Amino acid sequence: MMKSPQDNTTTKFWQSSLAIIWKDWKIELRKKSLLSSMLIFSLMIVLIFTFALDLDKSARENVAIGILWVTFVFAATLGLNQTIALENENSTLDGILLSPIDQTSILVGKFISTFIFVTIIEAFVMPIYYILFEIPLFSPKLIVVILLGTFGYTLVGTLLATIAMRTQYREIILPILLFPVATPIIISAVQCSNKILSGASWNQMSGPFNLLIVYDIIFVGIAIMTFDHLIKE
Amino acid sequence: MINLQNVSKSFGLTFVLNDINLKISTGQFTTIIGPNGSGKTTLLRIISGLLTPNTGTVTINGINTATHAYDTRHLIGVISHQSFLYENLTAFENLLFYARLYGINDINSRIKFVLDTVNLSKHQNILISTFSHGMKQKLSIARSILHNPPIILCDEPYTGLDQNSSDNLTRLLQSITYSGNTVVMVTHNLNKVIKLSDQLIVLHKGKIETNEPIADKTLETLIKEYDEITTR
């Protein structure tokens, strides 16, 4: 059966996204610098908070989700900076931009790579966090919220990191741009996670949960519509 | 054919290119020379589609690079002093990555062919972080011809090359032109201009000062003319 032009475009789009994911993973598996630095950074935050806040169980439950999201957000920002910095080496971004691909596939490839990197770190940190804080983190609802929060944060982060990479002070510019824009995602994710941990019903947590989904959808739209323009020059 | 009409480009308040009109014929080896800051690299980046001009149009074989960038990118290969290569991938993996982006069929045989062309087949499984500058430049050339483009744009490709690598690059560029491809090269090396070019463009302060065939120009006359233009 003949493939339609639409099928061909979609196939090429995913081929180029997968090529970028393959390349990012190949480099990371060889260098092991990104995952190790994110992991060490996350563990340091968790340990510092564990020993700095010598709290009783109820107080610990109150601050636990905040510390968890601080860890994830900082680790993700570190990861975003490094995955995008990779494309500054030998002007490889120009090499990619010269190729005949839909440039949104660069965003999709970079986003999926970073999302997987951050999710792996979260999967490592959560059991350690569970041991140190004695907080029941392994509820399916909480995992869904963490994935949705990570999705939104890394998506906005990938978009803004491409703007920041063209600037001289990339490492400073990214958090300055990212934190205000991603605040709605972080607030909804923290509120939602807190409610899940306190055993709230679906009605009580539906507000922040819906908000989190809406923000994710809005940012997907913004990213797809703007990336082509942001990546140029 | 590459055609630029009324192309201007500024960065902020600085005008880099001012009302450039230029036609480069198919199969021609054109060299662009000019002092630092004259707009050579910007001109090449505009032709390649990496930069968009503020005004004017660029067409390649009649296709507008701004409105149909996807179609014109197939036609261009770029050799730059930046290699566009990943240090932590092997030579083969770098080419494999770009071959996938270009949607090349029969990837393995094409990679083998371009690696043979630049004499790097023996080093295909070595990380390029261990390569010398000359080897990286060879691989960069292999990357640029991977999709067999009819137009090659070279931005100071001789930067940092030793005599041997430089001669190899010259031979390769000559063979590219002999096979009917168009080459546009930006360089400071006037010797290479005389040796390789059919057409010479002198760019100064964002304007084309000279656009003429090399014909039987000697290096001495070229140096004299160039000095006259750039000291105006």
Interface residues (C-beta under 8 A of the other chain):
Chain A: K12 Q15 S16 L18 A19 W22 K23 K26 I27 R30 K31 L86 E89 N90 S91 T92 D94 G95 I96 L97 L98 S99 P100 I101 D102 K232 E233
Chain B: S48 G49 L50 L51 T52 Y70 D71 R73 H74 I76 V78 S80 Q82 S83 F84 L85 Y86 E87 N88 L89 E93 F97 Y98 R100 L101 Y102 G103 L127 R143
